[in-house]
């Protein structure tokens, strides 16, 4: 389908229609590789998401973002989508540590919150 160039976000974005008769659905890795070939780029800068299979199967529609480079992917993509592709590792801390940090941050206002949050990471 039609694609839009977003210079501010350094990406192209598009709605993707896939015809796959005889198959239940198509893996996103396969979609990324096909799009990479079509747009002459690498699969690691392509983010595919939101695919819905049409009733009766055979056709899926979803959304794809093709970034200019890997740095812009890491800058603009939400953390959960980066985690799906192995580009982001969520920091592991215990529930108690998170709660203590939250309560410390409630005691200060504005930009001091970042300082209080960083102090707890020692």
C-alpha positions as CSV (number, residue, x, y, z in Angstrom):
1,X,0.0,0.0,0.0
2,X,0.9,3.7,0.2
3,X,3.8,4.8,2.4
4,X,4.7,8.1,4.0
5,X,8.1,9.6,4.6
6,X,8.6,11.0,8.1
7,X,11.8,13.0,8.0
8,X,11.5,14.2,11.6
9,X,11.4,10.6,12.8
10,X,13.9,9.4,10.1
11,X,11.5,6.7,8.9
12,X,9.0,5.5,6.2
13,X,5.7,4.2,7.5
14,X,3.2,2.1,5.7
15,X,0.2,-0.2,6.0
16,X,1.2,-3.6,4.8
17,X,-1.3,-6.0,3.1
18,X,-0.1,-9.6,2.8
19,X,-1.8,-12.4,0.8
20,X,-1.1,-15.8,2.2
21,X,-3.6,-18.3,0.8
22,X,-3.2,-21.8,2.4
23,X,-1.2,-20.5,5.4
24,X,-2.5,-19.5,8.8
25,X,-0.3,-16.5,9.2
26,X,3.1,-15.2,8.1
27,X,5.9,-14.7,10.7
28,X,7.0,-11.1,11.2
29,X,10.6,-12.1,10.6
30,X,9.6,-13.2,7.1
31,X,7.7,-9.9,6.5
32,X,10.7,-7.9,7.6
33,X,13.0,-9.8,5.2
34,X,10.6,-9.3,2.3
35,X,10.3,-5.5,3.1
36,X,14.0,-5.2,3.4
37,X,14.5,-6.7,-0.1
38,X,11.7,-4.4,-1.5
39,X,13.1,-1.2,0.0
40,X,16.8,-2.1,-0.3
41,X,17.6,-2.0,3.4
42,X,18.4,-4.4,6.2
43,X,15.8,-6.3,8.3
44,X,17.1,-4.9,11.6
45,X,15.8,-1.3,10.8
46,X,12.3,-2.6,10.1
47,X,9.5,-2.8,12.7
48,X,6.4,-4.7,11.9
49,X,3.4,-4.8,14.3
50,X,-0.4,-4.8,14.6
51,X,-1.1,-7.6,12.1
52,X,-4.7,-8.8,11.9
53,X,-5.7,-11.8,9.8
54,X,-8.9,-11.3,7.8
55,X,-11.9,-13.5,8.6
56,X,-11.5,-16.7,6.6
57,X,-7.7,-16.3,6.4
58,X,-5.5,-15.8,3.4
59,X,-5.0,-12.0,4.0
60,X,-3.4,-10.1,6.8
61,X,-3.1,-6.3,7.3
62,X,-0.6,-4.6,9.6
63,X,1.8,-1.7,10.0
64,X,5.5,-1.3,9.3
65,X,8.1,1.3,10.0
66,X,11.3,1.4,8.1
67,X,14.0,3.6,9.8
68,X,17.0,5.1,8.1
69,X,19.5,3.6,10.5
70,X,19.7,1.6,13.7
71,X,20.4,4.7,15.8
72,X,17.1,6.2,14.9
73,X,15.4,2.9,15.7
74,X,16.8,3.0,19.2
75,X,15.9,6.7,19.6
76,X,12.3,6.7,18.4
77,X,10.9,3.2,19.0
78,X,9.2,2.4,22.3
79,X,11.1,0.1,24.6
80,X,8.7,-2.8,24.4
81,X,9.1,-3.0,20.6
82,X,12.9,-2.8,20.9
83,X,12.7,-5.7,23.5
84,X,10.8,-7.8,21.0
85,X,13.8,-7.5,18.6
86,X,16.4,-7.9,21.3
87,X,17.6,-4.3,21.1
88,X,16.7,-3.4,24.7
89,X,17.1,-5.2,28.0
90,X,14.7,-4.2,30.8
91,X,16.6,-3.5,34.0
92,X,15.8,-6.1,36.6
93,X,15.1,-4.9,40.1
94,X,13.1,-6.3,42.8
95,X,9.6,-5.2,43.6
96,X,10.7,-3.8,46.9
97,X,13.4,-1.7,45.3
98,X,11.0,-0.3,42.7
99,X,8.5,0.7,45.4
100,X,11.2,2.3,47.6
101,X,12.4,4.3,44.6
102,X,8.8,5.4,43.8
103,X,8.3,6.6,47.4
104,X,11.6,8.5,47.5
105,X,10.6,10.2,44.3
106,X,7.3,11.3,45.7
107,X,9.1,13.3,48.3
108,X,10.8,15.7,45.8
109,X,9.5,17.8,42.9
110,X,10.6,18.5,39.3
111,X,14.1,17.8,38.0
112,X,15.2,16.6,41.4
113,X,13.2,13.3,40.8
114,X,15.9,12.1,38.4
115,X,18.6,12.7,40.9
116,X,16.7,10.8,43.6
117,X,16.0,8.0,41.1
118,X,19.7,7.7,40.2
119,X,20.8,7.7,43.8
120,X,18.9,4.5,44.4
121,X,20.7,2.7,41.6
122,X,24.1,2.6,43.3
